[in-house]
Amino acid sequence: MDLRYFAWLRERIGTGHETIQTEAATVLDLIAELKTRSEAHAFAFSDLAAIRAAVDQELVDMDAPLRDAKEVAFFPPMTGG
């Protein structure tokens, strides 16, 4: 699975992209797994209220299933006008 990190998540983790093997069933399961990868990951995912996720380029809730997802992107909430 390809993971994409944007904005301050990319800065905290130290990369904008990584490819992993996972058995995570949901986005929350994936985040729990990622938090164990490094201190940087744990820090980046420490405040889930400040993070949004997209699975295969579709905005989803954190309890969304991953099933056969090819890409998960994490980013801060979007603002606009």
Residue pairs with C-beta under 8 A, 6 or more apart in sequence:
1 19
1 20
1 21
1 22
1 66
1 69
1 70
1 71
1 72
2 17
2 18
2 19
2 70
2 71
2 72
3 17
3 18
3 19
3 20
3 34
3 71
3 72
3 73
3 74
4 16
4 17
4 71
4 72
4 73
4 74
5 13
5 15
5 16
5 17
5 44
5 73
5 74
5 75
6 16
6 73
6 74
6 75
6 76
7 75
7 76
8 44
8 76
9 44
9 51
9 74
9 75
9 76
10 16
12 40
12 43
12 44
13 38
13 40
13 41
13 44
14 40
22 30
22 33
22 66
24 30
24 32
24 33
24 66
25 65
25 66
26 62
26 63
26 64
26 65
26 66
27 53
27 55
27 60
27 61
27 62
27 63
27 64
27 66
27 72
28 62
28 63
29 66
30 66
30 72
31 45
31 48
31 51
31 62
34 41
34 45
35 41
35 42
35 45
36 42
45 51
45 74
48 62
50 76
50 77
51 74
51 75
51 76
52 59
52 74
52 75
52 76
52 77
52 78
53 59
53 60
53 62
53 64
53 72
53 73
53 74
53 75
54 60
54 72
54 73
54 75
55 64
55 66
55 69
55 71
55 72
56 69
56 70
56 71
57 71
57 73
66 72
